[in-house]
C-alpha cells in the first residue's frame, strides 16, 4: 500500500486527503500542530464569564464555487449536509459618506458556509475511511531517503513520525522562513532538496489580519446588511453577522470584523510574530471596536469582545495558477494551498484537488 503524508489540515490538505483516500484508495496520514482541523476555516468556541457559550467563524467568513470541479465537490458536501448557502444581503459601507451600498442585488455567485461551523467541512473530510489524523503533531523535519525513494518525517521533538512514499505540504510553514521567525529553527523542508521549486516557494507574501469577535444582546438594527466590506478606513476592512449563517445559534448577535492588512502590518512591525500577550490583544480589540463605533451607527457595547491575530493566513500572491499546485515527480512531493491558485477557499480546494490528481497519475501508472 502506498502511504502518503499530508502536512496541514486546512481545506486544501483536507480536500487532498479525502480525494486520495476516498477516490483513489490511497492510505493517508495527516499531521497538524493544531488541536483540530480547519486552518483559516477554523472556528472559535468561547465561554463568557457567566457561562454562556459562543461560537465564531473568525477566519474565512464564506466561500464561492465558480469553478466546475469545485462546484461538483461543493454539491456533494451540500448533499451530505456539510455546507449550506448563505442567502443574505451583502454590500459595502463607505466611511467618508457614512452610507451602505447593496451591490449584490444582481444575483452574484452563491456564498457557501460550513454547517454548523466553517470547520465542519474539514472535520468531516479528515474523518473519512483511509485517512488517519495526528493533531498536536507538528513536523520539524522532512528527510529524503534516496535509497528507499521515500520521505522520513520527524516531529518537533525529533521523534520519528514514519516513512512515506510521498508528501503533500499544504502548510506554508513547511518551507517558509516565517517558521524560523516563530520557532528559531530552520523550516522542515530543506529547499536544497527541491531546487526546481525553491525559487517559487522561498518567500510567499502574505497579508496579516486581526479578527475581532463581538457578541451583543440585541440585534444591530442600524445595519441593513449581513456582510459588508468597509471602504476608506485604515483600521477595518470588512464585517459579518455570523449569527445569520445557516445552522448558527441566534441566542446572541455574533459579529466578526477583520482589520485592514495595513493596521495588522503596523502592529506586527512593533510586536514581531511571537505570541501576543493578552493585554496587547485586548488593546487591539478595543481599537477595532472603536472604529466600528466610529461608523456612526449607534452601536452599543458588546457583552463579549476578543481579538485574534492571523499572522500569515491570507496569501498576497499566487505562485502556480496554471498547474494549481507545485510538483516534484521524482521525489513525489506536492505543495498545495490557496497561495498556489487564488487567495481564497475556492483556490485552496482547487489546489488540493490538483495535488491529489498528481499522485493518482503516478500510482495508476505503476
N, C-alpha and C positions, 0 to 999 in steps of 0.2 A: 504494500500500500504506500503510495506517495503521500508523505506527510508534510504539510506546509505550515509556516508560522505567519500569522498576521499580527503586526505590531500596531496597536491603536484600535479602539472600538467605537470611534466616531462613525458617522453614517457611511463614509467611504469604506472603512475597514469592515464594518458590519455587513454592508451590501456585498462586498467581495467574498467574505467568508461564507455568507448564505448561498451565493451563487456557486462557489466551489464545492460546498458540501451537498447542497440540495439538487443542483442542476447537473454538476459534473462528477459527483460521487467521490470527491477528494476529502481526506481527513485533514481538519484544520484545527490549530490551536491558536487562540487569541491571547496576547499578552497586553496588559494595560496597567499602568501605575496607579490609575484611579480606582475608586471603590466600586465603580459600576460603569456601564457603557453610556455612550452618548456624545462625548466630546462637546462641541459647541451646541449640540442639541440636548445637552443635559438640563435637568430641572433642579430647582432648589426647594427643599422642604424645610420650612422654618416654623418654630413654635414661639408664640408670643409669651410674655411674662404671665399672662393669665391662663395659659394652656391652650390657646386657640392655634390650630394647625393651618398653615398657609402653604400653598404650592405656587411656584412661579416658573415660567419658561424664560429664563434670564439670558439665553443665548439667541439662537435663531428663532424669530417670532413665528415664522411660517415658511412655506416653500412653494414653488410653482413647478409645473411639469409641462414644458413646451416641446421637449424632445420626444420623439415617438417611442424610443426604448425606455426612457424614464416614465413615460405615460403608462406603458404596459406594466411596469413594476408597481407604480403607484396604484393602478387599477386593482392589482392583486392585493395590495395592502388594504385598499378600501373595502374589498370583498371580505377580508379577514377581520375587519373592524379595527385595524391599526391606525387608520387615518380617516379624517373627515374634512369636508370642505368648510372653510371659514367664510360664511356668507354674511359679510357686514360691509359697511360703508368706510372707505379709506380715502385719504387725500393728503393735504398739506396745510401747514399753518405758517403764515409769514409774520415774523417777529416785528417787522417795521410797520406793516399796515394793520397788524393785530386781527387778521382775517383768516378764516378757513376757506379752502377750496376743495370741493369734492370732484376730483378729476377722474374718477373711475366709474362714472355712470355709463360709459360706453361699452361695458361688458368686457373689461380686460381680463387676462387669464386668471383661472381659478387659483385660489390660495388654499393650501392644504396644511393641516396641523396634525400632529400625532395625538391619539386619544388613549387614555385620559391625559397624557403628558407628551411633550415632544419626544422624549427619550424612550417612549413606549415602543417605537419602531425598532430602534437599535436593540432594546432589551429582548424583543421577540426574535429578531434575526440571529442574535448570538446564542439563543437558546435552542436553535433548531438541531435536529439529529445530525451528527457528524461534526458538530462544532464544539470544541472544548474551550472553556474560558478560564483564564487565570488573572484575576484582578488583584490589585496591590502588588503586582509583579512587574516592576519597571525593568526594561532591558538595558544593561550597562555596556554590553559589548557584543558585536557581531564578528565572528571569525570565519573566514572562508577556508574550508579544508579541501585543498586541491586534489589530494589523493582519493578522497571519498566523493568529491563532487557535491559536497553538501555544506550547510551552514551550521555552526555551533553557536548557540546563544547563551550568554551569561547574564545573570541578574546584576543589579546594582551592588549586591554584596559579594559578587564574584562566584556565586553558586551556579553550576551548570544547569541550564534550563532545557537542554536536549539538542539533538541533531535533526535538521530538517532539510528536505530536498529543495526547498525554495522558501523565499521570504517575501512578504508583501509589507512594505513600510508605508503606513497611512498616517503616521505621526511625524510632523516636521522635525521634532526633537531628535529623531534617529540620526539626522545628518546635519542639523543646523548648529551654527556657532552659538546660538542662544542657549543651547544645552549647557555649554561651558559657563556662560554668564550665570546660569541658575545653580549649577552643581559644582563648578570648579574643575570638572572633568572633561576630557575630550568627548565629542559625540560618539554614540555607539558604533556608527558606521564610519570606518576609515575610508575617506574618499579616494585614496590611492588604489583601493580595490576595484573601483568602478571609474576609471579615468574618462571614459566616454560620457558619463553622466555628470561628472564632478562639476564641470563649468556651469551646468544648468541649475544645480541644486546647492551650490556653495552658499548662496545667500538669497533668500526669498523675502522681498519686502513685505511688511505686514502693517496693518492699521490697528493700533491698540484701541481699546474702548473700555469705558466703565459702564456697568449696568446698574440702574437704581430700581430696587423693588419697593413698591409702595402698596399699602393696604388702607382703604378708607371704610368708614362705617356706612356712608351714604353714597349714592351714585353721583358722579361728577356731571351734573345735568347741563353745565355750561359748555361741555364739549360734545359736538354733534357727531363726531366720527369715532370709530373703534380703533383706528390706527392711522397715524399720520407722520409724515416727515416734517421736520422743523427747519424753516428757511431763515437765514440771516441771524443765527445765533452761534456764538463761538463756543457755547457750552453743551447744548443739547442738539442731537441730530434726528431723533425720532421717538415716538411714544406709542404704546399699545395697551389697550384694555384687555388684559389677559383673561379676565373672568368671562369675557364674551365668547370665548372659544368653545366649540362643542365639547361636551363631557367635563367641563370645569365646574367647580363649586361656585355658587352665587351667594354664599353666606357673607362674603365681603366683596368690596370693589378693589380688585387687584390690578395694578398697573405696572408695566416695565418700561423704563426710559433708558435710552442709550446716549452716551455722551458723544461729542464730536471726536474725531481722531486727534485734532489739534489740542483739545483740552487734555486728553489722555497722554499725548506725547510730552506736553509741557510738564505734567506731573511726574511721569516716569523718568524724565531727564533729571528731576530733582531727587527722586527716591530710588532709582535703579529698579531691577527686576526681582529683587528679593521679596519675600512675603511681607506685605504691608501690615504695620501694627493696626490694631482696632481703632485707635484714635485717629489715624490718618483716613481710614475708610469712613469713619463717622463724619469727618470734615468734608470728604468728597460727597457723601450722601446729602449733607446739608447744602452744599454749594449747588448740586444738581437740582435739589428740590426748590431752592430759592429761585433758580432760573425758571423752573416750571411755574412757580407762583408769579414770576415777573411777566408771564404771558398776559396777565390782566384778566383772568377768568374766574376770580374769586374762588380759588382752590383752597379747601380747608386743610388743616394739619392732618396727616395720616396717623393711624394708631400703630403702624409699623413702617419702618424705613431702614433700608440696608443697602449698601453698595457692594458690588463685586467687580474685580478687575479681570478683564480679558486682555492679557498682555500680547498674545500673538495669534489669536484665533481667526482674525479676518485678513486673509491674504490681499495684497495690493497689486498682484501681478499674476499672470497665467503663464506657465513655463512649458506647456505641452498641449496646446489646444487641439492640434491636428490628431496626434496619437492618443490623447486623453489620459495617458499615463507614461511614465518613463520605464524603460525595459532593458535589462541586460540578459539576453537569452542564454549566454554561456554560463553565467553564474545563477541563473533563474532567480533574479531579483526584480521585483516590480515596485515602483514608487507611485502612490496614487493619493489623491486628495483634491479638494476644491482648488488648491493652488496650481493644479495641473490644467484645469479646464476653465472654470469661472468661479469667482469668489462667492459661491452660494451653495445651498444644499443640493440643488439640481446638478451643479458642476461636480460635487463630491460623489453623487450617485453614479453619474456617467463615468467618472474615473474609476470607481470601484468595479463597475461592470467591465470596463476595458481591461483592468488588471486580471480579473478572473478569466477573461477570454484568452489572454496571453498564455496563461498556464494550461488552459484546456487545449490550446493548439499544440503545446509542447507534449503533453501527456497523451493526447489522442493519436499522435504520430509515432509513438514508441511501439 
